[in-house]
Amino acid sequence: MPAERRRIQPVLIGGGQTIDRPEDPTAGKEPLLLMEEAARRAAEDAGGGVRLLAAVDTVAVPTVVGHDYGDAAGLLAERLGCPGARRLNTTLGGNTPQALVNHLADEIAAGRVALAVVAGAEAWHTARALGRAGRRIPWTPPRAEDAPRWGDGRPGSSELEIRHGAAQPIATYPLFENAFRAARGLDLEAHRRELGAFAARCAALAAENPYAWFRDGKSAAELATVTPENRMIGFPYPKFMNSILDVNQGAALLLAADSTGRSLGVPEDRWIYPWAGVDVTERWYLLDRVDYHSLPGVRRAGAELLEAADLTIDRVEHLDLYSCFPIAPRLTAAMLGIAADDARALTVTGGLPWFGGPGNNYTTHAIAALVARLRVAQDGFGLVHANGWHLTKHALGIYGASPPPRGWQRAGGAALQAWVEAEPHPVVIPEATGRASVEAYTVMHGRDGAPDHGTAIGRLAGGERFIAVLPRDVGLLEAMEREEQVGRTGTVRHEHGLNVFVPS
């Protein structure tokens, strides 16, 4: 009888981060150089340096939002000294880093990958400074790709949603936030205090993080109070609660097969173990969601993830739940069964609005920070959640400082996604008229701070769903920020290609 094949265990052997804040912002490093620097730091963190990088057989790069290199993975592989490595260039989505770790852990466990690097970066701070100075961006030019991009590349919004102002994250995440508030019965003032307290805790964590972009540790009052500096953007989020892309940050991870780590001499006390991973997509378009105060896919995916790791959520000490806007980590926490008053912080970095928002690559920073936390403790567990588009694409992973007894586990799959797709949701009426009520809404403000326009999603009398713009009436829009609008009745009419909702 043939000997049983040895199970291959994926291990995280190194993590590296970098931040670039030159006195002259136009002199900052380009994203490719930040990626290289972070990857070299990850190799040093693993104790192997250039020797490790030369052995890399797979290079994966979350798409750079501010400067599309095309074959970024190929360009990076050449700079790292592994030009023959397999290349993974990805589609857009903040879920990408954790989704890549899940995928690469599968590939390592199957024996198809031995040593991989995940690296990404953004340098919007320098790009914007060059633009303001009227100077050309002198970065490495794009190189053509010879393979499709890895990941789900579908557009994030439908034409109907785009037309009614529900395509940009600064507009869509407030829709969820307002619906989540109303579902819990909070009044607007209590909700403002809740947001301020949450943001202040994140800002305090970012202040302690040497790789964070904003380290001033603003108070709850500073974060929640609308001022000319902290103008309202999309109600209820003032500027300081919005993820900011204007950063120069990079991060990288090294993943290996356990046998490869040993053969390359990586000390096992540097190893952190991916225990389990899962990917799920909510109903793709915003208007097809079950509601705007829950994430059924995340709830079920989280349960399956914990079951695969044979853990309960109370045993997970360290969390980093994607935080592009305050609703994302708080809603995800609720779906994972974490109470609102739980003592655990929901981020190990400080969160995107306070740590910094390096495009698709934030979660690479989060995983690198988690690796450091787990090494210090030498026990315990961490959970990472990453999110793309409008709380649409999700990837989750559990990590431990000790080897998983059952080896790497992949949760979810086709059955999980089929369950999500089968969830009932309202019929959408593209051209809506008649009596209606509000499910979710936001008021958007101009750069002068004044309310300018808004979007509402609601139900017609028969239960069908619609999306509409709000009248451009400053007085009405101001009033809609003083009183709860979820559940408010009114009428919707269709004119000039748009649905318009007018409150009673």
C-alpha positions, 0 to 999 in steps of 0.5 A: 500500500502506498504511503499516505501523502504528507499534508503540506501546510501553508505558512506566513513567514514574513511581512513588510510595510513601508511609508513614504512622506518626503518633505517635498511630496513631488519627490516621493517614491512610485508604487513599484518602488514601495512594493519592492521595498515592502517585499524586501522588508518581508524577506528580512523579517523572515530572516532570509533577505535576497536569498528568499526572494530569489526562490520566489515562484509566484508574485501577486500584486493587487491592482494599483489604483493610482497608476496601472502598470499592466503587468505589475507582477512581472515588473516587480518580479524582475526587481526582486530577482525572480523574473521567471516567477508566475505572475498574478495581476488582479482586478479591483477590490479591497477584498483582494489581499485576503482573497490572494492569501486564500488562493495561494494557501490552496495552491501551496497545500496542493503542491503547486506553489512553494514560495509566494510574495503578495505585494502592493502599494499606492502613491497618490500623495505624490501623484496628486502633488505632481498634478498640482505642480503641473508636472508629468508623473515620471513613473515606470510606464505600463507593460502589456499583460499576457494573461487575464487578471485574477479575480472578479472584474465585473463593474461594481454598480448598475447603470440604474444605480450610477444614474441615481448617484449610488456608485461611489463609495462615499455615497453607498456606505452612508446608505448602509450606515443610516439603515443600520442605525435605524434597524437598531432604533438609535436616534441621530444624536446617539448615533453620532456619539457612537460613530465618534467613539468608534472613530476615536478608538481607531484613531488612537490605534493609528497614532501608535502605528509607525506605518499609519498616515494619520497619527494625530489621534483625534478625539471623538469630538474632533472626528464627529463634529462638522467644521470647515476642516471636517466638512460633511461629505455623505451624511452621516460621515464627515471627512475624517470618517472617510477613507483617504487615498492620498497616501504613499504606503506599501506592504508585502507578505511572504507565504511558503510551504512548511517544507520550503520554509524549513529548507530555506532556513526560516526559523519556525518561531517566525511562522504564522499559520493560515488556519482557514479562509473563505470568500463570498459575494453578496448579491452583486448589485446594491439594489438586489440586496436583501436589506441594507442593515445585514450581510447574509453572505458574510454571516454564513461565510463567517460561521462556516469559516469558524466551523472549518477552524473548529473555533468560536468567535470569542476565542479570536483575540485579534481582529482586523475588519475592513474599515473603509467607512465606519459601517463596514467593520461594525456591520461585519462584526455584528454578522460574526456575532461580536457584540457592539460593546465587545472589548476587542478592537476591530482593527490592528492597524487603526483602520483606513480613514486613520491608518490610511487607505492605500487602494486595494492593498490595505489588507496586506498591511492588516495581515502584516500587522497581525503577523507581528501581533501573533508572533509576540503572543505566540498563541491565540488567533487573528481574523481578517476581513477584506471587502471590495466594492459596496460591501459586495466582495468579501474574503476572510481568513483565520490565522494562528501562531500554532499549526492547525490540527486539521491543516489548512481548511478552505470553507465556503465554495459553490454551495455557499455562493448558491445559498447567497444567490437564492436569498429572496430580495425585492423586485426592482422597478426602474421607473417608479411612481406612487406612494413610497417609503425609505429603506436607506438614504444619504445626503451628499454635500458640496466642497463648500459643506452645503447639502447639494443632492441625495439618494434614497432607496425605498419600497413602493406600496406593493413592496417593490424596490426603487432608487431615486434622487432627492430634490435639490432643495437645501432646506429639505436636505438640511431637514433630512439630516435632523430627523430620521428618514428611514421609514419616512413616507412620500411619493416617487415620480419619474421625470427626465430619466430619473426617479425623484422621491419627495418626502411627505 
